[in-house]
Amino acid sequence: MKRTFKAQEKEFIFDTWKMGIGFSDIAKKANLNETAKRNISGHSARVGHAHDLLKEGKSLPQIMVAGGWKSTDIVLRYIENSNLVLHS
């Protein structure tokens, strides 16, 4: 069973990853159990972060800045399966 991370946990993981720390080190810092460690990846953190920002009502430029994305195509691909509307 996959574990759902709380928004604060996802923010910590993503912000730490953006500082250049690998996910195995982040998992240790966050005291994640073995199951959680197996279910986390760079891609899942980035997609989840994009969805969280969209839920907060952030615009595409705001999401891009927060996530460090330079390509709108990538962000749009990450959020394409969301039931939320992208604000301009």
VENPE-V183121 format. One record per helix or strand of 2 or more residues. SS is the DSSP state (hx for helix, st for strand). FROM is the first residue (numbers start at 1). TO is the last residue. If there is no record, write none. Layout:
BEGIN
SS:FROM:TO
SS:FROM:TO
END
This chain:
BEGIN
hx:7:18
hx:23:29
hx:34:38
hx:42:55
hx:60:67
hx:72:79
END
